[in-house]
């Protein structure tokens, strides 16, 4: 895993899209502009964590290297060193793939 020079703040998580193998039925090729946004990502970096009302840190449910599912349109897309990433709140992560 390449070292990214970004440290998310708070309960934010930096994600990298995972390319899912595309199966084309009937020989129809779908252009990149018409494809759905990916929902499967790899966790690259975690923020400092969320703090509750009493000042206690709440642990993340994910760790670097986990494969996760997120909302299609949530988060903020960022480009770092010519590579696309997505910065989301920990609450936008729907599931960890096992």
Buried (B, 14 or more C-beta within 10 A) or exposed (E): EEEBEBEBEEBBBBBBBEEEEEEEEEEEEEEEEEEEEBBBBBBBBBBEBBEEEEEEEEEBEBEEEBBBBBBEEEBEEEEBEEEEBBBBBBEBBEEEEE
